[in-house]
Amino acid sequence: MDTKLLKQLGNIDQIAGVREAELSCGRGRGLRVAELYNAAGLRFTVCPDRGMDILDLSYRGVNYSFRTKNGTVGPAYVSPLPKEFAGQWPGGMLATCGLDNVGGGSTDGEIFPTHGRISALPADHFGASAEWKGNDYVLRAEGEMHQSGLCGRNLVLRREIATSLNSRSLTIHDTLTNMEPEDEPFMLLYHCNFGYPLLTPESLVYTSPTDIEPRNDISHDNHHMMAPVDGRGEELYLHTPKTKTAWGALVNPALGLGGYVRFDSANLPHFLQWKNMRSHDYVLAIEPCNCRGEGRLSELNKGIISVIKGYASLEYTVEIGALDGEKEIGAFLAQ
């Protein structure tokens, strides 16, 4: 441990730690949260009752995350009906999508909700810790979500989210295991949502080398942002990375700050870029995924859906971080 640092502190909680609490109001009442914060100024909230998603994230007091007008919504207020999604989705820095569906809702003998069920499932064996590892102080939250059904699928998503004393990033490490003998089609997407004030009309999006496929008629400029426009439609781009390590970043030159999502493309061969410049729904999302986001039935019919073999496991690593200053931003973009 860093004894020189500790001699200046009454308690390490002055600069880094984990705070666990339970919300008491609104649709978030009863929702457990774990807030992790460190000496670099990184602060984020993990929700064990919502798939261990990350509700909010800030760096040095500057908000990075997008929150919808729905506010904080606990799993008790989540309906699987397709048309209910827009009225209950909370957004957040990370909203995990899957495992049964990514994209619009559909039915085929069972309901496949918009963006799936995993985000509304509470974590079993949840725990948070803060401890010295050598001279570094490591903050961690971990647990596992079970998406299962009688005479059907049994998928377990084991998640660890970690940062350390002076880190400006957090790492999500997921292990997905199929606990049944039969192979199981599945979809997985990490919906990472940046909002104001990191997102402004002057903000710019950069990515590692990719092939880009615009997904609708107004999707024509994935690089530049704009001021909010009343009633404007959403833009969507599908990126296929050309490198093993892929990333997308939102940079605000006026603030001298950036935010990025970096991931291993081995098991996440695509990412979607959601650019929504609509007033009050103002968001830029970078979404690493193992699918094209077209919905379960469409991708099944096309034979392009991912399949996890019986009793097999797959691993995923996604990093979300802050970039501070022109020099650091330039070095990151030049990698």
N, C-alpha and C positions, 0 to 999 in steps of 0.2 A: 504493500500500500504506500501511498504518497504521504509520508509522515510530515514533510515540510509543509504541504498544503493543509493537512489536518491540524497542525499547530495553530493555524490562523482561524480555525472554525470552532464554534461550540458544538455544532452538529452538521454533518455532511448535508442534511436536508436544506441547509441555507442555500446550496447551489445546485443540488441534484437529488432526485429521489422519485418515489412513486407514491401517489395518494389515491386511495380507493374510497369510493363513496357510493351513495345511492340517491338518485334524483327523486324529487318529491312532488313535482307539479306537472300538469298537462298530460299529453300523450306519452311523455317520457317517464311518468311516475313509476317508481319501482325499478327503473333501469340501473343496473350496476355499471360503474365506470371506473377506469384506472387511468389516472393522469400521470404521464411520465415527463420529466423535465430535467434539463442538464445545464452545465455551466456555459455551454456555447450559446444558449438562448433558444434551444429547440424545446418545444412543448407540444405534446399531442395527447389525445384521449382515446383509449381503447375501450370498446364496448363488448364485454364478454357475452351479454345477452343478445347481441346482434352479430353473430358470426365472427366475433373479435375484429369487427370493422373499426376504422379510425374515424371518429366523429369530427374532430377538428385538428388543425395543425397550425402553429405559428412559429416564426423565427424572429428573435429579438423584438418581440411585441407586435410584429407585422403579421396579419392574418394571411395564410396561404390557401385556405380551403373554401369551397363553395358549400353553402347550406341552402336547401330549398325553403320555400315559404311554408312548408309543412312543419318545420322545426324538428325537434327531437321526437321520434316515434318509436315506441317500444313494440316488441313482437306481438303483444296482445291486440294491437290495432292494425295488424297486417292481414289483408285479405288476398287469397290467391287468384281472385277473379281478374281477368285481363284488364278491364277498364278501371280498376281500382288503383293501379300502380301510381299514376300521376298524383293522386290525392294522399298518398301515404309515404312516398319515397323521401327520405331525409337528406339525400346527398351525402356530404361528408368528404373528408380527404381520401378515404378509401371505402368503397362499397363493393363487396365481393359479389360476383354474379355467377350463377350456376346452382347446383351441379347438373340439374336436369335440363336447364334451358338458359340460353343467352339470346336476347332479342325479344320480339313481340310475343305475347301470350298466345297459347293455342290449346286445343283439346284433342286427345286421341285415346279414348278409353279412360284417360285421367287428365286432370288439369295441369298444364305446364305454365306457371305464372310468368309474366314479363320479368325477365332477368333471373328467374328461378327462385328457389327457396332458401339457399344457403345463408343469405344475409339475415334471415329472420330466425335462424336456429341458435339457441343458446349453447355456450361452450360447456362441456363437461371437464372436470379436473382443471378448472382455471386457477392459475396462480400468477402472482407478480412478485418480482424480487429485485433487490438492489444490493450488489455485493462487489467487493474488491476482487479483481482478477489480476494479480501482479500489481503494477502501478496504475491500472485502469479501473474505473468504477463502472460496472456494467449494469444497465437497467433492462429488465426483461419481463415480458408478459407471455404466457403460453397456455394452451388448452386445446381441446379437440371438439369438432362438430360432427354429428352423425346424421347423414341423410339416408334413411332406410324405410323399408316397408315390408309388411308381411308377404311372404311368397314373392319377394321382389328384390330390388337393389339394397345394398348395404355398403355405402361409401363412408369412409372416415377421413376427415380433413384435419390433420394435426398441424397447428400453427404456432410459430414462435416469432414474436416481434421484439427487436432488441436495438438499443443504442448504447452509447457510452458517454463518459464524463464530458469530453470536449468535442464530440462528434456533431456535425451538422446534418446528419442523415440517420435514417432508421432502416433496418433491414427486415423484411418479411420472409421467413422461410417456412414453406408449406410442404407437407408430405401427404399425398393422397393415396389411400389404400383401399382396394376392393376386397371386402371381406366375404365375398361370395365366390363359388367356383365358376360361375358363368361370366363371360366377358360383358362389360357394361359400357354402352355409349354415354358420354358425358361432355359437358361444356364448362369452361372456366374462363372468367374475365375479371381483371383487376381494374375497377372503375375508379381512377385517380382524378379527383376534381379540383381544379384551381379556380379561385375566385378573387374578387376585389379585396384589397388594393394591389395585389400582385398582378391581377388582370385589369388592364385599362386599355384605352384605344391605342396607346403607344407600345403596348406589349407585343413581342414577337415570338413565334414558335420556331424552334430548330429541332431537327431529328438526326440520328445517325443515318447512313445511306439506306434508302428503302425504295421499293417500287410502290407508287401511290395510286390508289383507285378511288376517285370521287364517287360517292354513293347516291347523290341526287343532283338535280339541275342547278341548284344554287351553290354547290360545293365547287368553288373555282379558285380559292386562295387560302391555302392552309397556313400560310406564313404570317400574314398581317391580321391584326385584330381591328375592331372598330368600336365606336361608342354604342351603347345600347339603343336598339331600334324597337319601337312599339310594334308588337305583333309579328316580328320577323321570324322566318322559319329557321330550322336547325340545319347546320352543315355537318357532314359526316365523311370521313376519309378512312379507307382501309390501307394500312401500311404493311408491307411484307419486308422485314429487315434483310439486308444483304450481309450482315455480320453476326457473329455468335453473340457478342454483347451488344445489345440494342438500347436506344434511349430516345426520349423525347423531353424537351425542355421549354419552359415558358420564361422569357426574360423581360424584365421591366427596366429599360435603360434609365428612366427618370429616377427610379428608386435605387438603381445600382444593385438590384437583387434578381435572382432567378430561382426557379424551382425545377426539379427534374425527376423523372422516373426512369430507372435503369434496370434492365432485366436480362436474363439468359434466354436466348431465343430457341434453345434446343427443344424445350417442351412448350414454349410460348411463341409459335412461329409468326404471329401477326400482332399488330396493335391498331386499335381504332382511335381516331382523333375526333372528338366531338366538340364542335365549335358552335356554341349557342349564344348569339349576340342579341337575343330577345330581352327587352326590358324586364327586370325582376327575375329573370332566369339566366342571368349573365354568367357563363361558365365556359372554361376550356378544359377538356378532359383528355388525358393520355391513358389508354386502356389496353395493357398487354393481355393477350388472349390466345387460346388454343383453337379458336374458331373464327368464323367470318361475321358473327353476330346476326345471322339471318334467321335465327330461330331453330328449335330442335327439329321440327318436322321437315323443314326445307333442307337442312343439312343432312338429315337421315336419307331423304329421298334422292339427294345428289350423291350420296355415298362419300361425303367428305367429313363426317362427324368423327371426332376422336373416340377411341375405344381403349379402356383400361382392362387388361386381361385379368382373369380370375386370380385372386390372392396376390396380385402384383401391386407394386407401389411406384409412384412417380413423384419427383421432387421439383419444386419451383422456388426461385429466389427473385424477389423484387425489392429494389432500393428506392426510397423516396428521400430527396435531400434538398438543401438550400445552397445557393451559390451567392457569395457575398463579394461585391466589388468588381469593377471592370476587368481587373487582371485575372481574377479567378474565373469569371465567366468566360473570358477569352480563352483561357487554358482548357477549360472543359469543352468548349465548342470545337477546339482544335484537335481534340484527342482522336 
